[in-house]
């Protein structure tokens, strides 16, 4: 199940990048290529791409959260330092305790 969600997450990421790159820049790019005719005709295409971007971004976030929740089971609550302290190296000779 985790592998299916991981593959879906990667596909959504690639599609999200592609849709974002397809969108027209609204910054104006120093006024190059901006006219009122192209602004009116590209309005419906921009609306579709904006909605598609929002939907795919939402699905990407949901799959990312699902992967995080699924992988949380594999993590342990103990620290690495605690594991090292539990393993005492017995290969070295012990110093006798004085009474």
Buried (B, 14 or more C-beta within 10 A) or exposed (E): EEEEBBEBBEBBBEBBEEBEEEBBEEEEEEEEEBEEEEEEEEEEEEEEBEEBBEEBBEBBEBBBEBBEEEEEEEEEEEEEEEEEEEEEEEEEEEEEEEE
